[in-house]
Amino acid sequence: FLWRAMGCPEPASTENPFTDVKADAYYANAVLWAVENGVTTGASATTFDPAGDCTRGQIVTFLYRCLSK
């Protein structure tokens, strides 16, 4: 949702650190953008967990990181 709110910017890198985010996934650019901009670090160093639930705490953290740039 933040990626769309920011105008769907293209990520600067195509280097995907997450094994569970395929390059052709509809959300792949959003994930790469969020990582590049410090909005998220993923569930671990190698996974993003795209099917996982997003808690209120995570949402607040994403908003804070995005807006404090």
PDB file of N, H, CA, C and O in Angstrom:
ATOM      1  N   PHE A   1       0.821  -1.201   0.000  1.00  0.00           N
ATOM      2  CA  PHE A   1       0.000   0.000   0.000  1.00  0.00           C
ATOM      3  C   PHE A   1       0.860   1.257   0.000  1.00  0.00           C
ATOM      4  O   PHE A   1       0.488   2.258  -0.612  1.00  0.00           O
ATOM      5  N   LEU A   2       1.997   1.219   0.673  1.00  0.00           N
ATOM      6  H   LEU A   2       2.299   0.406   1.171  1.00  0.00           H
ATOM      7  CA  LEU A   2       2.880   2.386   0.682  1.00  0.00           C
ATOM      8  C   LEU A   2       3.516   2.612  -0.683  1.00  0.00           C
ATOM      9  O   LEU A   2       3.662   3.752  -1.125  1.00  0.00           O
ATOM     10  N   TRP A   3       3.888   1.542  -1.339  1.00  0.00           N
ATOM     11  H   TRP A   3       3.769   0.616  -0.981  1.00  0.00           H
ATOM     12  CA  TRP A   3       4.499   1.639  -2.666  1.00  0.00           C
ATOM     13  C   TRP A   3       3.532   2.314  -3.632  1.00  0.00           C
ATOM     14  O   TRP A   3       3.935   3.190  -4.398  1.00  0.00           O
ATOM     15  N   ARG A   4       2.268   1.919  -3.605  1.00  0.00           N
ATOM     16  H   ARG A   4       1.941   1.208  -2.982  1.00  0.00           H
ATOM     17  CA  ARG A   4       1.261   2.556  -4.468  1.00  0.00           C
ATOM     18  C   ARG A   4       1.048   4.007  -4.067  1.00  0.00           C
ATOM     19  O   ARG A   4       0.914   4.873  -4.932  1.00  0.00           O
ATOM     20  N   ALA A   5       1.015   4.284  -2.778  1.00  0.00           N
ATOM     21  H   ALA A   5       1.124   3.582  -2.075  1.00  0.00           H
ATOM     22  CA  ALA A   5       0.815   5.658  -2.309  1.00  0.00           C
ATOM     23  C   ALA A   5       1.971   6.569  -2.732  1.00  0.00           C
ATOM     24  O   ALA A   5       1.784   7.776  -2.887  1.00  0.00           O
ATOM     25  N   MET A   6       3.153   5.999  -2.916  1.00  0.00           N
ATOM     26  H   MET A   6       3.304   5.019  -2.789  1.00  0.00           H
ATOM     27  CA  MET A   6       4.324   6.767  -3.337  1.00  0.00           C
ATOM     28  C   MET A   6       4.435   6.867  -4.857  1.00  0.00           C
ATOM     29  O   MET A   6       5.413   7.404  -5.377  1.00  0.00           O
ATOM     30  N   GLY A   7       3.429   6.347  -5.571  1.00  0.00           N
ATOM     31  H   GLY A   7       2.634   5.910  -5.148  1.00  0.00           H
ATOM     32  CA  GLY A   7       3.409   6.456  -7.028  1.00  0.00           C
ATOM     33  C   GLY A   7       3.992   5.274  -7.774  1.00  0.00           C
ATOM     34  O   GLY A   7       4.305   5.396  -8.958  1.00  0.00           O
ATOM     35  N   CYS A   8       4.145   4.149  -7.127  1.00  0.00           N
ATOM     36  H   CYS A   8       3.890   4.050  -6.165  1.00  0.00           H
ATOM     37  CA  CYS A   8       4.678   2.920  -7.735  1.00  0.00           C
ATOM     38  C   CYS A   8       6.063   3.129  -8.351  1.00  0.00           C
ATOM     39  O   CYS A   8       6.273   2.793  -9.516  1.00  0.00           O
ATOM     40  N   PRO A   9       7.003   3.674  -7.591  1.00  0.00           N
ATOM     41  CA  PRO A   9       8.335   3.914  -8.147  1.00  0.00           C
ATOM     42  C   PRO A   9       9.062   2.616  -8.480  1.00  0.00           C
ATOM     43  O   PRO A   9       8.921   1.609  -7.786  1.00  0.00           O
ATOM     44  N   GLU A  10       9.834   2.664  -9.545  1.00  0.00           N
ATOM     45  H   GLU A  10       9.949   3.482 -10.109  1.00  0.00           H
ATOM     46  CA  GLU A  10      10.651   1.506  -9.906  1.00  0.00           C
ATOM     47  C   GLU A  10      11.788   1.379  -8.897  1.00  0.00           C
ATOM     48  O   GLU A  10      12.417   2.378  -8.548  1.00  0.00           O
ATOM     49  N   PRO A  11      12.057   0.172  -8.430  1.00  0.00           N
ATOM     50  CA  PRO A  11      13.203   0.004  -7.539  1.00  0.00           C
ATOM     51  C   PRO A  11      14.498   0.223  -8.319  1.00  0.00           C
ATOM     52  O   PRO A  11      14.560  -0.055  -9.517  1.00  0.00           O
ATOM     53  N   ALA A  12      15.512   0.713  -7.648  1.00  0.00           N
ATOM     54  H   ALA A  12      15.461   0.939  -6.675  1.00  0.00           H
ATOM     55  CA  ALA A  12      16.807   0.956  -8.293  1.00  0.00           C
ATOM     56  C   ALA A  12      17.530  -0.350  -8.598  1.00  0.00           C
ATOM     57  O   ALA A  12      18.330  -0.413  -9.532  1.00  0.00           O
ATOM     58  N   SER A  13      17.258  -1.376  -7.829  1.00  0.00           N
ATOM     59  H   SER A  13      16.608  -1.325  -7.070  1.00  0.00           H
ATOM     60  CA  SER A  13      17.952  -2.651  -7.971  1.00  0.00           C
ATOM     61  C   SER A  13      16.995  -3.759  -8.391  1.00  0.00           C
ATOM     62  O   SER A  13      15.799  -3.706  -8.105  1.00  0.00           O
ATOM     63  N   THR A  14      17.528  -4.743  -9.059  1.00  0.00           N
ATOM     64  H   THR A  14      18.500  -4.786  -9.291  1.00  0.00           H
ATOM     65  CA  THR A  14      16.753  -5.940  -9.370  1.00  0.00           C
ATOM     66  C   THR A  14      17.236  -7.111  -8.517  1.00  0.00           C
ATOM     67  O   THR A  14      16.778  -8.242  -8.678  1.00  0.00           O
ATOM     68  N   GLU A  15      18.161  -6.825  -7.616  1.00  0.00           N
ATOM     69  H   GLU A  15      18.533  -5.906  -7.485  1.00  0.00           H
ATOM     70  CA  GLU A  15      18.701  -7.846  -6.710  1.00  0.00           C
ATOM     71  C   GLU A  15      17.681  -8.151  -5.627  1.00  0.00           C
ATOM     72  O   GLU A  15      17.419  -7.312  -4.765  1.00  0.00           O
ATOM     73  N   ASN A  16      17.103  -9.345  -5.664  1.00  0.00           N
ATOM     74  H   ASN A  16      17.316 -10.026  -6.364  1.00  0.00           H
ATOM     75  CA  ASN A  16      16.073  -9.744  -4.720  1.00  0.00           C
ATOM     76  C   ASN A  16      16.692 -10.590  -3.608  1.00  0.00           C
ATOM     77  O   ASN A  16      17.185 -11.684  -3.884  1.00  0.00           O
ATOM     78  N   PRO A  17      16.683 -10.119  -2.368  1.00  0.00           N
ATOM     79  CA  PRO A  17      17.292 -10.877  -1.277  1.00  0.00           C
ATOM     80  C   PRO A  17      16.410 -12.011  -0.740  1.00  0.00           C
ATOM     81  O   PRO A  17      16.860 -12.796   0.094  1.00  0.00           O
ATOM     82  N   PHE A  18      15.170 -12.103  -1.206  1.00  0.00           N
ATOM     83  H   PHE A  18      14.805 -11.465  -1.884  1.00  0.00           H
ATOM     84  CA  PHE A  18      14.221 -13.048  -0.625  1.00  0.00           C
ATOM     85  C   PHE A  18      13.939 -14.227  -1.548  1.00  0.00           C
ATOM     86  O   PHE A  18      13.611 -14.043  -2.720  1.00  0.00           O
ATOM     87  N   THR A  19      14.066 -15.418  -1.023  1.00  0.00           N
ATOM     88  H   THR A  19      14.332 -15.568  -0.071  1.00  0.00           H
ATOM     89  CA  THR A  19      13.832 -16.632  -1.808  1.00  0.00           C
ATOM     90  C   THR A  19      12.352 -16.885  -2.043  1.00  0.00           C
ATOM     91  O   THR A  19      12.001 -17.638  -2.952  1.00  0.00           O
ATOM     92  N   ASP A  20      11.484 -16.285  -1.262  1.00  0.00           N
ATOM     93  H   ASP A  20      11.769 -15.674  -0.524  1.00  0.00           H
ATOM     94  CA  ASP A  20      10.047 -16.529  -1.396  1.00  0.00           C
ATOM     95  C   ASP A  20       9.311 -15.415  -2.155  1.00  0.00           C
ATOM     96  O   ASP A  20       8.082 -15.358  -2.125  1.00  0.00           O
ATOM     97  N   VAL A  21      10.056 -14.530  -2.834  1.00  0.00           N
ATOM     98  H   VAL A  21      11.055 -14.576  -2.858  1.00  0.00           H
ATOM     99  CA  VAL A  21       9.455 -13.497  -3.681  1.00  0.00           C
ATOM    100  C   VAL A  21       9.977 -13.717  -5.096  1.00  0.00           C
ATOM    101  O   VAL A  21      11.127 -13.406  -5.406  1.00  0.00           O
ATOM    102  N   LYS A  22       9.112 -14.258  -5.945  1.00  0.00           N
ATOM    103  H   LYS A  22       8.177 -14.510  -5.694  1.00  0.00           H
ATOM    104  CA  LYS A  22       9.514 -14.522  -7.330  1.00  0.00           C
ATOM    105  C   LYS A  22       9.556 -13.214  -8.116  1.00  0.00           C
ATOM    106  O   LYS A  22       8.788 -12.290  -7.848  1.00  0.00           O
ATOM    107  N   ALA A  23      10.446 -13.151  -9.070  1.00  0.00           N
ATOM    108  H   ALA A  23      11.069 -13.901  -9.288  1.00  0.00           H
ATOM    109  CA  ALA A  23      10.636 -11.935  -9.868  1.00  0.00           C
ATOM    110  C   ALA A  23       9.367 -11.520 -10.601  1.00  0.00           C
ATOM    111  O   ALA A  23       9.159 -10.332 -10.849  1.00  0.00           O
ATOM    112  N   ASP A  24       8.511 -12.488 -10.954  1.00  0.00           N
ATOM    113  H   ASP A  24       8.680 -13.453 -10.753  1.00  0.00           H
ATOM    114  CA  ASP A  24       7.291 -12.163 -11.699  1.00  0.00           C
ATOM    115  C   ASP A  24       6.057 -11.995 -10.807  1.00  0.00           C
ATOM    116  O   ASP A  24       4.939 -11.872 -11.308  1.00  0.00           O
ATOM    117  N   ALA A  25       6.261 -11.989  -9.493  1.00  0.00           N
ATOM    118  H   ALA A  25       7.170 -12.089  -9.087  1.00  0.00           H
ATOM    119  CA  ALA A  25       5.135 -11.776  -8.577  1.00  0.00           C
ATOM    120  C   ALA A  25       4.645 -10.338  -8.722  1.00  0.00           C
ATOM    121  O   ALA A  25       5.446  -9.424  -8.920  1.00  0.00           O
ATOM    122  N   TYR A  26       3.342 -10.137  -8.624  1.00  0.00           N
ATOM    123  H   TYR A  26       2.691 -10.880  -8.463  1.00  0.00           H
ATOM    124  CA  TYR A  26       2.773  -8.796  -8.816  1.00  0.00           C
ATOM    125  C   TYR A  26       3.307  -7.792  -7.790  1.00  0.00           C
ATOM    126  O   TYR A  26       3.271  -6.587  -8.041  1.00  0.00           O
ATOM    127  N   TYR A  27       3.788  -8.252  -6.669  1.00  0.00           N
ATOM    128  H   TYR A  27       3.817  -9.230  -6.465  1.00  0.00           H
ATOM    129  CA  TYR A  27       4.268  -7.389  -5.597  1.00  0.00           C
ATOM    130  C   TYR A  27       5.798  -7.295  -5.538  1.00  0.00           C
ATOM    131  O   TYR A  27       6.336  -6.666  -4.627  1.00  0.00           O
ATOM    132  N   ALA A  28       6.494  -7.898  -6.477  1.00  0.00           N
ATOM    133  H   ALA A  28       6.057  -8.409  -7.217  1.00  0.00           H
ATOM    134  CA  ALA A  28       7.961  -7.963  -6.428  1.00  0.00           C
ATOM    135  C   ALA A  28       8.604  -6.571  -6.411  1.00  0.00           C
ATOM    136  O   ALA A  28       9.505  -6.327  -5.609  1.00  0.00           O
ATOM    137  N   ASN A  29       8.164  -5.664  -7.272  1.00  0.00           N
ATOM    138  H   ASN A  29       7.433  -5.863  -7.924  1.00  0.00           H
ATOM    139  CA  ASN A  29       8.735  -4.316  -7.287  1.00  0.00           C
ATOM    140  C   ASN A  29       8.450  -3.573  -5.992  1.00  0.00           C
ATOM    141  O   ASN A  29       9.292  -2.812  -5.515  1.00  0.00           O
ATOM    142  N   ALA A  30       7.283  -3.785  -5.425  1.00  0.00           N
ATOM    143  H   ALA A  30       6.599  -4.403  -5.812  1.00  0.00           H
ATOM    144  CA  ALA A  30       6.936  -3.132  -4.155  1.00  0.00           C
ATOM    145  C   ALA A  30       7.855  -3.619  -3.036  1.00  0.00           C
ATOM    146  O   ALA A  30       8.301  -2.824  -2.208  1.00  0.00           O
ATOM    147  N   VAL A  31       8.134  -4.902  -3.009  1.00  0.00           N
ATOM    148  H   VAL A  31       7.772  -5.548  -3.681  1.00  0.00           H
ATOM    149  CA  VAL A  31       9.023  -5.464  -1.989  1.00  0.00           C
ATOM    150  C   VAL A  31      10.431  -4.904  -2.155  1.00  0.00           C
ATOM    151  O   VAL A  31      11.051  -4.475  -1.182  1.00  0.00           O
ATOM    152  N   LEU A  32      10.936  -4.907  -3.386  1.00  0.00           N
ATOM    153  H   LEU A  32      10.433  -5.255  -4.177  1.00  0.00           H
ATOM    154  CA  LEU A  32      12.282  -4.380  -3.626  1.00  0.00           C
ATOM    155  C   LEU A  32      12.374  -2.904  -3.239  1.00  0.00           C
ATOM    156  O   LEU A  32      13.353  -2.480  -2.625  1.00  0.00           O
ATOM    157  N   TRP A  33      11.358  -2.129  -3.596  1.00  0.00           N
ATOM    158  H   TRP A  33      10.562  -2.474  -4.095  1.00  0.00           H
ATOM    159  CA  TRP A  33      11.332  -0.710  -3.242  1.00  0.00           C
ATOM    160  C   TRP A  33      11.338  -0.546  -1.717  1.00  0.00           C
ATOM    161  O   TRP A  33      12.078   0.284  -1.188  1.00  0.00           O
ATOM    162  N   ALA A  34      10.527  -1.325  -1.017  1.00  0.00           N
ATOM    163  H   ALA A  34       9.927  -1.999  -1.447  1.00  0.00           H
ATOM    164  CA  ALA A  34      10.435  -1.218   0.442  1.00  0.00           C
ATOM    165  C   ALA A  34      11.761  -1.569   1.110  1.00  0.00           C
ATOM    166  O   ALA A  34      12.148  -0.931   2.089  1.00  0.00           O
ATOM    167  N   VAL A  35      12.452  -2.566   0.598  1.00  0.00           N
ATOM    168  H   VAL A  35      12.137  -3.084  -0.197  1.00  0.00           H
ATOM    169  CA  VAL A  35      13.750  -2.940   1.160  1.00  0.00           C
ATOM    170  C   VAL A  35      14.774  -1.835   0.889  1.00  0.00           C
ATOM    171  O   VAL A  35      15.513  -1.438   1.790  1.00  0.00           O
ATOM    172  N   GLU A  36      14.816  -1.345  -0.340  1.00  0.00           N
ATOM    173  H   GLU A  36      14.215  -1.668  -1.071  1.00  0.00           H
ATOM    174  CA  GLU A  36      15.765  -0.283  -0.703  1.00  0.00           C
ATOM    175  C   GLU A  36      15.585   0.969   0.143  1.00  0.00           C
ATOM    176  O   GLU A  36      16.555   1.655   0.465  1.00  0.00           O
ATOM    177  N   ASN A  37      14.352   1.259   0.495  1.00  0.00           N
ATOM    178  H   ASN A  37      13.565   0.702   0.233  1.00  0.00           H
ATOM    179  CA  ASN A  37      14.043   2.480   1.227  1.00  0.00           C
ATOM    180  C   ASN A  37      13.954   2.286   2.738  1.00  0.00           C
ATOM    181  O   ASN A  37      13.533   3.191   3.459  1.00  0.00           O
ATOM    182  N   GLY A  38      14.347   1.114   3.213  1.00  0.00           N
ATOM    183  H   GLY A  38      14.689   0.379   2.628  1.00  0.00           H
ATOM    184  CA  GLY A  38      14.387   0.868   4.648  1.00  0.00           C
ATOM    185  C   GLY A  38      13.033   0.706   5.303  1.00  0.00           C
ATOM    186  O   GLY A  38      12.923   0.788   6.526  1.00  0.00           O
ATOM    187  N   VAL A  39      11.999   0.475   4.507  1.00  0.00           N
ATOM    188  H   VAL A  39      12.088   0.408   3.514  1.00  0.00           H
ATOM    189  CA  VAL A  39      10.654   0.310   5.065  1.00  0.00           C
ATOM    190  C   VAL A  39      10.516  -1.057   5.719  1.00  0.00           C
ATOM    191  O   VAL A  39       9.834  -1.194   6.735  1.00  0.00           O
ATOM    192  N   THR A  40      11.158  -2.064   5.146  1.00  0.00           N
ATOM    193  H   THR A  40      11.712  -1.952   4.321  1.00  0.00           H
ATOM    194  CA  THR A  40      11.098  -3.413   5.703  1.00  0.00           C
ATOM    195  C   THR A  40      12.435  -4.105   5.552  1.00  0.00           C
ATOM    196  O   THR A  40      13.247  -3.743   4.700  1.00  0.00           O
ATOM    197  N   THR A  41      12.652  -5.096   6.384  1.00  0.00           N
ATOM    198  H   THR A  41      11.993  -5.389   7.076  1.00  0.00           H
ATOM    199  CA  THR A  41      13.837  -5.940   6.266  1.00  0.00           C
ATOM    200  C   THR A  41      13.443  -7.378   5.986  1.00  0.00           C
ATOM    201  O   THR A  41      14.304  -8.247   5.850  1.00  0.00           O
ATOM    202  N   GLY A  42      12.128  -7.635   5.899  1.00  0.00           N
ATOM    203  H   GLY A  42      11.429  -6.928   6.010  1.00  0.00           H
ATOM    204  CA  GLY A  42      11.642  -8.989   5.666  1.00  0.00           C
ATOM    205  C   GLY A  42      11.457  -9.756   6.956  1.00  0.00           C
ATOM    206  O   GLY A  42      11.722  -9.250   8.046  1.00  0.00           O
ATOM    207  N   ALA A  43      10.998 -10.987   6.813  1.00  0.00           N
ATOM    208  H   ALA A  43      10.782 -11.399   5.928  1.00  0.00           H
ATOM    209  CA  ALA A  43      10.789 -11.848   7.982  1.00  0.00           C
ATOM    210  C   ALA A  43      12.113 -12.393   8.496  1.00  0.00           C
ATOM    211  O   ALA A  43      12.271 -12.642   9.692  1.00  0.00           O
ATOM    212  N   SER A  44      13.068 -12.577   7.580  1.00  0.00           N
ATOM    213  H   SER A  44      12.940 -12.374   6.609  1.00  0.00           H
ATOM    214  CA  SER A  44      14.425 -12.996   7.926  1.00  0.00           C
ATOM    215  C   SER A  44      15.348 -12.435   6.851  1.00  0.00           C
ATOM    216  O   SER A  44      14.902 -11.687   5.980  1.00  0.00           O
ATOM    217  N   ALA A  45      16.593 -12.779   6.901  1.00  0.00           N
ATOM    218  H   ALA A  45      16.955 -13.386   7.608  1.00  0.00           H
ATOM    219  CA  ALA A  45      17.548 -12.279   5.908  1.00  0.00           C
ATOM    220  C   ALA A  45      17.257 -12.815   4.510  1.00  0.00           C
ATOM    221  O   ALA A  45      17.639 -12.202   3.514  1.00  0.00           O
ATOM    222  N   THR A  46      16.575 -13.969   4.438  1.00  0.00           N
ATOM    223  H   THR A  46      16.264 -14.467   5.248  1.00  0.00           H
ATOM    224  CA  THR A  46      16.332 -14.588   3.129  1.00  0.00           C
ATOM    225  C   THR A  46      14.861 -14.790   2.786  1.00  0.00           C
ATOM    226  O   THR A  46      14.545 -15.261   1.694  1.00  0.00           O
ATOM    227  N   THR A  47      13.952 -14.442   3.702  1.00  0.00           N
ATOM    228  H   THR A  47      14.209 -14.060   4.590  1.00  0.00           H
ATOM    229  CA  THR A  47      12.527 -14.613   3.420  1.00  0.00           C
ATOM    230  C   THR A  47      11.759 -13.333   3.731  1.00  0.00           C
ATOM    231  O   THR A  47      12.122 -12.551   4.611  1.00  0.00           O
ATOM    232  N   PHE A  48      10.688 -13.156   2.973  1.00  0.00           N
ATOM    233  H   PHE A  48      10.394 -13.791   2.258  1.00  0.00           H
ATOM    234  CA  PHE A  48       9.807 -12.009   3.157  1.00  0.00           C
ATOM    235  C   PHE A  48       8.481 -12.413   3.779  1.00  0.00           C
ATOM    236  O   PHE A  48       7.875 -11.616   4.495  1.00  0.00           O
ATOM    237  N   ASP A  49       8.016 -13.627   3.527  1.00  0.00           N
ATOM    238  H   ASP A  49       8.509 -14.275   2.945  1.00  0.00           H
ATOM    239  CA  ASP A  49       6.739 -14.153   4.007  1.00  0.00           C
ATOM    240  C   ASP A  49       5.554 -13.380   3.426  1.00  0.00           C
ATOM    241  O   ASP A  49       4.764 -12.804   4.174  1.00  0.00           O
ATOM    242  N   PRO A  50       5.427 -13.363   2.088  1.00  0.00           N
ATOM    243  CA  PRO A  50       4.359 -12.597   1.454  1.00  0.00           C
ATOM    244  C   PRO A  50       2.944 -13.080   1.789  1.00  0.00           C
ATOM    245  O   PRO A  50       1.986 -12.320   1.654  1.00  0.00           O
ATOM    246  N   ALA A  51       2.809 -14.314   2.217  1.00  0.00           N
ATOM    247  H   ALA A  51       3.588 -14.931   2.327  1.00  0.00           H
ATOM    248  CA  ALA A  51       1.482 -14.833   2.566  1.00  0.00           C
ATOM    249  C   ALA A  51       1.167 -14.654   4.043  1.00  0.00           C
ATOM    250  O   ALA A  51       0.073 -14.998   4.490  1.00  0.00           O
ATOM    251  N   GLY A  52       2.108 -14.123   4.798  1.00  0.00           N
ATOM    252  H   GLY A  52       2.997 -13.844   4.435  1.00  0.00           H
ATOM    253  CA  GLY A  52       1.904 -13.943   6.234  1.00  0.00           C
ATOM    254  C   GLY A  52       0.989 -12.767   6.540  1.00  0.00           C
ATOM    255  O   GLY A  52       0.773 -11.893   5.701  1.00  0.00           O
ATOM    256  N   ASP A  53       0.463 -12.762   7.739  1.00  0.00           N
ATOM    257  H   ASP A  53       0.638 -13.473   8.420  1.00  0.00           H
ATOM    258  CA  ASP A  53      -0.375 -11.651   8.192  1.00  0.00           C
ATOM    259  C   ASP A  53       0.503 -10.461   8.562  1.00  0.00           C
ATOM    260  O   ASP A  53       1.618 -10.631   9.055  1.00  0.00           O
ATOM    261  N   CYS A  54       0.001  -9.277   8.327  1.00  0.00           N
ATOM    262  H   CYS A  54      -0.905  -9.138   7.927  1.00  0.00           H
ATOM    263  CA  CYS A  54       0.688  -8.049   8.689  1.00  0.00           C
ATOM    264  C   CYS A  54      -0.003  -7.490   9.941  1.00  0.00           C
ATOM    265  O   CYS A  54      -1.189  -7.163   9.915  1.00  0.00           O
ATOM    266  N   THR A  55       0.752  -7.389  11.020  1.00  0.00           N
ATOM    267  H   THR A  55       1.715  -7.654  11.042  1.00  0.00           H
ATOM    268  CA  THR A  55       0.162  -6.924  12.283  1.00  0.00           C
ATOM    269  C   THR A  55       0.043  -5.394  12.299  1.00  0.00           C
ATOM    270  O   THR A  55       0.653  -4.701  11.485  1.00  0.00           O
ATOM    271  N   ARG A  56      -0.738  -4.898  13.223  1.00  0.00           N
ATOM    272  H   ARG A  56      -1.234  -5.461  13.885  1.00  0.00           H
ATOM    273  CA  ARG A  56      -0.847  -3.445  13.387  1.00  0.00           C
ATOM    274  C   ARG A  56       0.504  -2.831  13.727  1.00  0.00           C
ATOM    275  O   ARG A  56       0.839  -1.743  13.258  1.00  0.00           O
ATOM    276  N   GLY A  57       1.272  -3.534  14.541  1.00  0.00           N
ATOM    277  H   GLY A  57       1.000  -4.418  14.922  1.00  0.00           H
ATOM    278  CA  GLY A  57       2.597  -3.054  14.903  1.00  0.00           C
ATOM    279  C   GLY A  57       3.514  -2.941  13.697  1.00  0.00           C
ATOM    280  O   GLY A  57       4.271  -1.978  13.577  1.00  0.00           O
ATOM    281  N   GLN A  58       3.451  -3.926  12.802  1.00  0.00           N
ATOM    282  H   GLN A  58       2.836  -4.709  12.900  1.00  0.00           H
ATOM    283  CA  GLN A  58       4.260  -3.871  11.584  1.00  0.00           C
ATOM    284  C   GLN A  58       3.815  -2.718  10.694  1.00  0.00           C
ATOM    285  O   GLN A  58       4.649  -2.016  10.121  1.00  0.00           O
ATOM    286  N   ILE A  59       2.517  -2.521  10.577  1.00  0.00           N
ATOM    287  H   ILE A  59       1.840  -3.091  11.043  1.00  0.00           H
ATOM    288  CA  ILE A  59       1.996  -1.430   9.747  1.00  0.00           C
ATOM    289  C   ILE A  59       2.472  -0.081  10.278  1.00  0.00           C
ATOM    290  O   ILE A  59       2.897   0.779   9.506  1.00  0.00           O
ATOM    291  N   VAL A  60       2.400   0.102  11.590  1.00  0.00           N
ATOM    292  H   VAL A  60       2.055  -0.597  12.217  1.00  0.00           H
ATOM    293  CA  VAL A  60       2.861   1.352  12.187  1.00  0.00           C
ATOM    294  C   VAL A  60       4.359   1.535  11.933  1.00  0.00           C
ATOM    295  O   VAL A  60       4.809   2.639  11.627  1.00  0.00           O
ATOM    296  N   THR A  61       5.118   0.465  12.058  1.00  0.00           N
ATOM    297  H   THR A  61       4.752  -0.432  12.307  1.00  0.00           H
ATOM    298  CA  THR A  61       6.556   0.533  11.795  1.00  0.00           C
ATOM    299  C   THR A  61       6.827   0.907  10.345  1.00  0.00           C
ATOM    300  O   THR A  61       7.686   1.748  10.079  1.00  0.00           O
ATOM    301  N   PHE A  62       6.109   0.295   9.400  1.00  0.00           N
ATOM    302  H   PHE A  62       5.412  -0.389   9.616  1.00  0.00           H
ATOM    303  CA  PHE A  62       6.282   0.616   7.980  1.00  0.00           C
ATOM    304  C   PHE A  62       5.941   2.086   7.712  1.00  0.00           C
ATOM    305  O   PHE A  62       6.668   2.780   7.002  1.00  0.00           O
ATOM    306  N   LEU A  63       4.840   2.545   8.282  1.00  0.00           N
ATOM    307  H   LEU A  63       4.249   1.981   8.859  1.00  0.00           H
ATOM    308  CA  LEU A  63       4.451   3.949   8.105  1.00  0.00           C
ATOM    309  C   LEU A  63       5.512   4.886   8.663  1.00  0.00           C
ATOM    310  O   LEU A  63       5.895   5.856   8.009  1.00  0.00           O
ATOM    311  N   TYR A  64       5.980   4.601   9.853  1.00  0.00           N
ATOM    312  H   TYR A  64       5.669   3.814  10.384  1.00  0.00           H
ATOM    313  CA  TYR A  64       6.994   5.450  10.479  1.00  0.00           C
ATOM    314  C   TYR A  64       8.261   5.493   9.635  1.00  0.00           C
ATOM    315  O   TYR A  64       8.800   6.568   9.373  1.00  0.00           O
ATOM    316  N   ARG A  65       8.737   4.322   9.209  1.00  0.00           N
ATOM    317  H   ARG A  65       8.300   3.449   9.422  1.00  0.00           H
ATOM    318  CA  ARG A  65       9.971   4.272   8.415  1.00  0.00           C
ATOM    319  C   ARG A  65       9.799   4.996   7.082  1.00  0.00           C
ATOM    320  O   ARG A  65      10.715   5.681   6.626  1.00  0.00           O
ATOM    321  N   CYS A  66       8.649   4.851   6.465  1.00  0.00           N
ATOM    322  H   CYS A  66       7.905   4.295   6.835  1.00  0.00           H
ATOM    323  CA  CYS A  66       8.405   5.480   5.172  1.00  0.00           C
ATOM    324  C   CYS A  66       8.310   6.994   5.303  1.00  0.00           C
ATOM    325  O   CYS A  66       8.859   7.727   4.480  1.00  0.00           O
ATOM    326  N   LEU A  67       7.625   7.457   6.322  1.00  0.00           N
ATOM    327  H   LEU A  67       7.179   6.861   6.990  1.00  0.00           H
ATOM    328  CA  LEU A  67       7.380   8.882   6.470  1.00  0.00           C
ATOM    329  C   LEU A  67       8.530   9.632   7.127  1.00  0.00           C
ATOM    330  O   LEU A  67       8.569  10.861   7.084  1.00  0.00           O
ATOM    331  N   SER A  68       9.468   8.906   7.735  1.00  0.00           N
ATOM    332  H   SER A  68       9.436   7.907   7.769  1.00  0.00           H
ATOM    333  CA  SER A  68      10.579   9.584   8.399  1.00  0.00           C
ATOM    334  C   SER A  68      11.783   9.757   7.475  1.00  0.00           C
ATOM    335  O   SER A  68      12.879  10.068   7.942  1.00  0.00           O
ATOM    336  N   LYS A  69      11.598   9.565   6.212  1.00  0.00           N
ATOM    337  H   LYS A  69      10.707   9.313   5.833  1.00  0.00           H
ATOM    338  CA  LYS A  69      12.686   9.732   5.235  1.00  0.00           C
ATOM    339  C   LYS A  69      12.806  11.165   4.822  1.00  0.00           C
ATOM    340  O   LYS A  69      13.664  11.503   4.007  1.00  0.00           O
TER     341      LYS A  69
END
